[in-house]
């Protein structure tokens, strides 16, 4: 079986052409079709629903896929690796500022605004989450990502879990390098 940091690569091919409704959904959120193509956003119908697919790459391998419906149903690959969304892109970036968001769509919005960005894999854990600390295990081994940037902007949601995740990320990354967005 798979243990610890072991994971199996997940075959992924971006959808050749996204449905017009998906392109429109993102356009209404200010996200262009060009960004969707650049980031290999996919789409599939399964389990009786239409799912937008966000591939997670680490070391040029697809290690997880997050699925989301327009009505905020979420699922991901069984056995998928927990890591930052857009980890590889951020590792290859020449920018000096990195934004960390709580979701893939927020990350795409940052790209449109000209920032380099990643998302945590599962959004912010709720305050009473019994395994709160293990929710941040995906940070293990990410020091070299943070070392590439002069400034890390943590853009958590402005709710209890978002604020707590922001504090935890700052503590683990190093508060001297982190900045927080005040909404």
N, C-alpha and C positions, 0 to 999 in steps of 0.2 A: 504493500500500500504506500501511499504518499505520506511523507512525514515532514514536519517543519517547513523548510523553505522549498521542498520539492513541489513541482507542479508539472502538469503536462501541457504542452503547447496545444492551442485550440485552433483548428482550421478556421480561417476567416477570409471571406471574400466580400468586399464592399458591394452593395447593390449597384448594378449597372445604372439604373435610373430610379431615383426615389419617386414615390407617388407624388402627384401635384399637391395633395393635401398636406403631406409632410413638409414639402418645400415651403408651402404657404404658412404652416404652423411656425416654422423657424423664421420666415420673413417677418411675420407679425411680432416676433421677439427681437427683430433687428439683426438676425443672423443670415448671412448671404449663402446662396447655393455654392459659391466658390469655397467657403469655409467648410461646408458639409462635405464637399468632394475632397478637399485638402486633408480633412480629418477622417476620411474613410467611413463616414456615417452610413449605416445600412438600415434595412427595413425588412421585416418578414411578418407574414400572417401565421400565427400558431396559437393554440389554446383558445381559439375563437376570438382572438384580438389581433390588432395591428401593433407591432412592436418596433420602436426605433432602436437601433443597435449602436452602441458605443464600444469600439474595440479598445482594449487596454494592451499596450505593447511595452515589453521590457526586454532590452538587449535584442531588438529587432524581431522578437517572437510575440505573437498574440497569446497572452497568458490569461485573459479573462474577457468576457463580453457582458456589458450591462445592458439590459433590455428595459425599455420604458414605454408605456402607452401615453397617449395624450391626456388620459384621465389619471395619471400618476400611479399606475400599477408598476411595480418594479420586480425584476428577477435577474439573476445572473447565472453564469455557467456553473454547474455542479463541479466542485473541485477547482474552480478558477482561483488564480492567485490574487491576494489582496495587495494592491500597489497603487501608486498615484495614477490617475487617468492622465495621459500625455507625458508620462515619465521620460520616454525616449526623446520626444520633441524638446522637452525642457533641457535634457542633458546635452542636446546638440545646439542649444540656443547661444547666441552671442550677446543677448540682452543682459543687463546688469540687475534688473528687477524681476522678481518672480511673484505672481499672485497665486495664493492657495485658496480655492473655493470649496464649497460644500456640495457641489454638483456639477455634472458635465455641461449642462446648458449654461450655467454661470461662467464656466471656463470658456466656452465658445464666445460668450458675450465679451469677456476680457480680450480675447484674440481680436475681435472686431474693433475694440477700442485701442488696439496696438500694443497690448501687454503680452508677455509670456505668461502662461498660466497652466496650472494643474488642478485636479480635484482630488479630495480624499475619496477613498473607494465606497464608503457606505453612508455618507452624510454624517451629521453629528449624532453620537449616541445620546439617548435620553438620560436625564440626570439620574434616574433610578436604575439605569442599565447595570445589571449585576456584574457584567464583565467589562466595565468601562475601560480599564487599563488595557485589556487585550485588544480593544478596538483600535489601539494605536500601534499594534505590533508591526503594521505595514511600514512604519518609519525605520525599522531596523535596516541598517545598510544604506540609508539614503543620505548620509553625511556628505558624500561627494556631490550630490545634487545641490545641496544648500551651499556648499563651498564655492560653487560656480557663480553665485549671485551676491551682490553687495547688499541688497535689501530684499527682505521677504515681506510681502504684504499679505496678512491673513484676512480674508474677506469671508468670515463666517456669517451665517444668518443672524439677524438681530432678535433671536429668541433665546430662551434659557439654554437649550442644548448647544446652539451655535456659539453663545458666549463662553460656555464651559469648554467647548472644543477649541476655541480660539486661545484660551488661556493655556490649555494643555499642549497645544501645538507650539505656542511661544516658549513654554517651559522646556519642551523637549528639543526644539531647534536652537534655542538660545535667544533670550529676550533682547540682547544687545543688537541683534540683526533684524528683529521683527518689528513690524508696524501693523497697526490695526485700523481698519476703516470704521469710522463712527458714522452711523446712518442718522 
